[in-house]
Amino acid sequence: MNVTTVWKGKRAFTSEGPSGYAVGMDATAAYGGDSKGATPMELLLAGLGGCMGIDITMILDAFLDKITGIEIEAQGTRSEGMPKGFTAIDLIFKVDGDIPDYRIWKAIQMAEEKYCAVSASLSADIHPKLILNGVDTPRP
């Protein structure tokens, strides 16, 4: 896979990969940017959420008609020193629908441990949490 990232001035960049979709990035004012795009660390969390979500929906494909909504919130904890990489990431899966929690937990586990290339590429500890139909559902 090849992604090209082009400088747009100050701290702004645009990246485009084989999909043909461009993604704008910028630094916050604290780092000399204009906040006119997502930060690279935001995109990393978004990529993890998207990768896990795609894998989970593929695993649960036969049950998607029973699911009315999926939202994945990623909360990253960063190291104090440089580089300020993520040391831990909490992934909160908010799922609505008529599907047993054990099926979702199994899909989360399979996505994280076997299929999600983004989670496999990270050194941060990933901690999943499931909220099914508004109820915090512990891992079996």
Summary of the structure (lengths in Angstrom):
residues: 140
radius of gyration: 17.1
end to end distance: 37.0
largest distance: 49.9
contacts: 375
relative contact order: 0.14
helix: 34%
strand: 36%
